Amino acid sequence: MGTLSAGNRGYLVFLRDITEVSAACETTTYIWGGFTVDLLEGHFVREHHDLDGFTLNLLDVLPEMLALYAARGYAAAFRDDIDMLTIRKDDLHASFNRLEIDGTIAMWRHIGDEGTVYFPVNWLDAAPREFYGVNVYSAGLELDYALKTNIRMTHATWTLREQDHVAVAALERMMAQRNLDPEDFLCHIWSFNPYWVKQGYPEYAMPTVARPLHPL
């Protein structure tokens, strides 16, 4: 760990605390976004400036989770307009949204009740990955690829950055190694975002899909 930057070493502490606090609350927090490729590769591939995740049944465990993070020295706050928990320490920060599961479907409430991504629950890690000696749950390759290549599922105006294009290329290499064709899984994710309708994007009145469902 001695060759890692101070920021990435700090985020390793975050990852450890996130897993341990979630376990103490009898829930799981899955890491997605910029960290996904690093977790899949098993090592840091770039410098990180934030950390994103979603927590199973967040609202049910929120009071206990806030107290446990505070006990570990984090400044923790909750935005109830989008149901987002944020923790901060040493100029680093992480944010978590709600995750709920209904049978085989996972529902990531990325804008609270105003925006949800629906995808197969088996895309999520069933067991933690070891990352520099820390146990971490990842949201997985399929979800990260679907979100990065179909950004309008969650955001009406976001433009992919260079680091996002690099991540997509890395995900595509991983899929090739596993003989995984995105056409086989992109039809299993969709989103509904009434928030964006209220922001003046009427096309979001209908669900947004990565690929149309295959006909029976």
C-alpha positions as CSV (number, residue, x, y, z in Angstrom):
1,M,0.0,0.0,0.0
2,G,3.0,2.3,0.3
3,T,3.0,3.2,-3.4
4,L,-0.6,4.4,-3.3
5,S,-1.5,8.1,-3.1
6,A,-2.8,9.5,0.1
7,G,-6.3,9.9,-1.4
8,N,-6.5,6.3,-2.6
9,R,-5.2,5.1,0.8
10,G,-7.9,7.2,2.4
11,Y,-10.6,5.6,0.2
12,L,-9.4,2.2,1.2
13,V,-10.3,3.2,4.8
14,F,-13.7,4.4,3.5
15,L,-14.3,1.1,1.8
16,R,-13.4,-0.9,4.9
17,D,-15.7,1.3,7.1
18,I,-18.5,1.1,4.5
19,T,-18.5,-2.7,4.5
20,E,-18.2,-2.9,8.3
21,V,-20.9,-0.3,9.1
22,S,-23.2,-1.9,6.6
23,A,-22.7,-5.3,8.1
24,A,-23.3,-3.9,11.6
25,C,-26.6,-2.6,10.2
26,E,-27.4,-6.0,8.7
27,T,-27.4,-4.6,5.2
28,T,-25.0,-4.3,2.2
29,T,-23.6,-1.3,0.4
30,Y,-22.6,-1.9,-3.2
31,I,-19.9,0.3,-4.8
32,W,-20.5,1.5,-8.4
33,G,-19.3,4.3,-10.7
34,G,-15.6,5.3,-10.9
35,F,-14.4,2.5,-8.6
36,T,-16.1,-0.3,-10.5
37,V,-13.2,-1.0,-12.9
38,D,-10.7,-0.9,-10.0
39,L,-12.7,-3.4,-8.1
40,L,-13.0,-5.7,-11.1
41,E,-9.3,-5.4,-11.9
42,G,-8.4,-6.0,-8.3
43,H,-6.2,-2.9,-8.0
44,F,-6.3,0.9,-8.3
45,V,-6.2,2.0,-12.0
46,R,-6.4,5.7,-11.3
47,E,-6.7,8.4,-8.7
48,H,-10.1,8.8,-7.2
49,H,-11.8,12.0,-5.9
50,D,-15.1,10.6,-4.7
51,L,-16.8,7.3,-4.0
52,D,-20.4,6.2,-5.0
53,G,-22.5,3.4,-3.8
54,F,-26.1,2.3,-3.0
55,T,-27.3,0.7,0.2
56,L,-29.9,-2.0,0.5
57,N,-33.0,-0.8,2.4
58,L,-31.1,2.5,3.3
59,L,-34.1,4.2,4.9
60,D,-34.7,1.3,7.3
61,V,-31.1,1.5,8.7
62,L,-30.5,5.2,8.3
63,P,-30.5,6.3,12.0
64,E,-28.2,3.5,13.0
65,M,-26.0,4.0,10.0
66,L,-25.6,7.8,10.7
67,A,-24.7,7.0,14.3
68,L,-22.1,4.4,13.4
69,Y,-20.4,6.6,10.8
70,A,-20.3,9.5,13.3
71,A,-18.7,7.2,15.8
72,R,-15.9,6.5,13.3
73,G,-15.2,10.2,12.8
74,Y,-17.2,10.9,9.7
75,A,-19.4,13.9,9.1
76,A,-22.6,12.3,7.9
77,A,-25.6,14.0,6.3
78,F,-28.8,12.9,4.6
79,R,-30.6,14.6,1.8
80,D,-34.2,13.6,2.0
81,D,-35.2,15.2,-1.3
82,I,-33.2,12.5,-3.2
83,D,-32.6,10.0,-0.4
84,M,-28.8,10.3,-0.4
85,L,-26.5,9.7,2.5
86,T,-23.1,11.5,2.3
87,I,-20.1,10.8,4.5
88,R,-17.0,13.0,4.7
89,K,-13.6,12.8,6.4
90,D,-10.2,14.3,5.6
91,D,-11.4,16.1,2.5
92,L,-12.7,12.8,1.0
93,H,-16.4,12.0,0.6
94,A,-18.7,9.2,-0.4
95,S,-22.4,9.2,-1.3
96,F,-25.0,6.4,-1.2
97,N,-28.5,6.1,-2.6
98,R,-31.3,3.6,-1.8
99,L,-31.4,0.1,-3.2
100,E,-34.4,-2.1,-2.9
101,I,-35.0,-5.7,-4.1
102,D,-38.2,-7.2,-5.3
103,G,-37.7,-10.9,-6.1
104,T,-35.1,-11.0,-8.9
105,I,-35.2,-7.3,-9.6
106,A,-33.0,-4.7,-8.0
107,M,-34.2,-1.1,-7.9
108,W,-31.6,1.6,-7.5
109,R,-33.4,4.8,-6.4
110,H,-30.8,7.2,-7.8
111,I,-33.1,10.2,-7.4
112,G,-35.1,8.9,-4.5
113,D,-38.7,8.3,-5.6
114,E,-38.1,10.5,-8.7
115,G,-35.7,8.2,-10.5
116,T,-35.2,4.4,-10.5
117,V,-33.0,2.0,-12.4
118,Y,-34.3,-1.5,-12.6
119,F,-31.9,-4.4,-13.3
120,P,-31.4,-8.1,-12.4
121,V,-30.3,-8.7,-8.8
122,N,-27.8,-11.3,-9.9
123,W,-25.7,-8.5,-11.5
124,L,-24.7,-7.5,-7.9
125,D,-21.9,-9.3,-6.1
126,A,-23.2,-12.2,-4.1
127,A,-20.0,-12.3,-2.0
128,P,-17.5,-9.5,-1.3
129,R,-14.3,-9.1,-3.4
130,E,-11.0,-8.6,-1.6
131,F,-9.4,-5.3,-2.6
132,Y,-6.0,-4.6,-0.9
133,G,-7.1,-6.7,2.0
134,V,-10.5,-5.0,2.3
135,N,-13.8,-6.8,1.6
136,V,-15.9,-4.8,-0.8
137,Y,-19.2,-5.5,-2.6
138,S,-19.4,-4.2,-6.3
139,A,-22.4,-3.4,-8.4
140,G,-20.8,-5.4,-11.1
141,L,-19.6,-5.2,-14.7
142,E,-23.0,-5.4,-16.4
143,L,-24.5,-2.5,-14.5
144,D,-21.5,-0.3,-14.9
145,Y,-21.3,-0.9,-18.6
146,A,-25.0,-0.4,-19.1
147,L,-25.0,2.9,-17.2
148,K,-21.8,4.3,-18.9
149,T,-22.9,3.4,-22.4
150,N,-26.5,4.5,-21.9
151,I,-26.0,7.6,-19.7
152,R,-29.5,9.0,-20.7
153,M,-31.0,6.3,-18.5
154,T,-30.1,8.4,-15.5
155,H,-29.2,11.9,-16.6
156,A,-30.6,14.1,-19.3
157,T,-27.5,16.3,-19.8
158,W,-24.4,14.4,-18.6
159,T,-21.5,14.1,-21.1
160,L,-19.0,11.3,-20.7
161,R,-15.6,12.4,-19.6
162,E,-12.3,11.0,-20.8
163,Q,-12.0,8.8,-17.8
164,D,-15.5,7.3,-18.6
165,H,-14.4,6.4,-22.1
166,V,-11.3,4.7,-20.7
167,A,-13.5,2.8,-18.2
168,V,-15.8,1.7,-21.0
169,A,-12.8,0.4,-23.0
170,A,-11.6,-1.6,-19.9
171,L,-15.1,-3.0,-19.4
172,E,-15.2,-4.1,-23.1
173,R,-11.9,-5.9,-22.7
174,M,-13.2,-7.7,-19.6
175,M,-16.4,-8.7,-21.5
176,A,-14.3,-10.0,-24.4
177,Q,-12.2,-12.1,-22.0
178,R,-15.4,-13.6,-20.6
179,N,-17.1,-14.0,-24.0
180,L,-19.9,-11.8,-22.7
181,D,-21.9,-10.0,-25.4
182,P,-23.6,-6.8,-24.2
183,E,-26.6,-7.6,-26.5
184,D,-27.3,-10.5,-24.2
185,F,-27.8,-8.4,-21.1
186,L,-28.6,-4.8,-22.1
187,C,-32.2,-5.7,-22.7
188,H,-32.6,-6.5,-19.0
189,I,-32.1,-2.9,-17.6
190,W,-34.4,0.1,-17.8
191,S,-35.2,3.2,-15.8
192,F,-38.0,5.6,-15.1
193,N,-37.2,9.2,-14.2
194,P,-40.1,11.6,-13.5
195,Y,-37.6,14.0,-12.1
196,W,-36.4,14.9,-15.6
197,V,-39.9,15.4,-16.9
198,K,-40.3,18.1,-14.2
199,Q,-37.0,19.6,-15.4
200,G,-38.4,20.1,-18.9
201,Y,-37.5,16.8,-20.6
202,P,-40.9,15.4,-21.6
203,E,-39.3,12.4,-23.3
204,Y,-38.7,11.0,-19.8
205,A,-42.4,10.5,-19.3
206,M,-41.8,7.0,-20.7
207,P,-39.3,4.5,-19.4
208,T,-35.8,4.6,-20.8
209,V,-34.3,1.4,-22.0
210,A,-30.8,0.3,-23.0
211,R,-32.2,-2.1,-25.6
212,P,-35.8,-3.1,-26.4
213,L,-36.9,-6.4,-24.9
214,H,-36.5,-9.3,-27.2
215,P,-39.8,-10.5,-28.7
216,L,-41.0,-13.8,-27.4
